[in-house]
Amino acid sequence: QVQLVESGGGLVQPGGSLRLSCTASGSIVSTYTMGWYRQAPDKQRELVASITRDASTNYADSVKGRFTISRDNAKNTVYLQMNSLNPEDTATYYCLVVVAGTIPKNYWSQGTQVTVSS
């Protein structure tokens, strides 16, 4: 079974920065796409950024130019560098890892809270 562990969330002032990390461990041969999603109260979970195994990236329009996603394939880890944070970025952030297998399977982290407030 695969486990995902996140770190890096917390409270930050507007304009500040945070870096999230998510590491997958367990029965993993290889990983495909990894991504970050977020969900605010009473809102749909939305894709923030994704990254393929060969490091091609995709970002939500709302975070382009402010957030950067990256990965370390050897460590099965995905990162999200968040700069110029604003209150609209406040949400629970989840990482997603697609794990290779006979049938590729999605694994989700437990989520970490990011709060942007003065």
Disulfide bonds with the S-S distance in Angstrom:
Cys22-Cys95 1.81
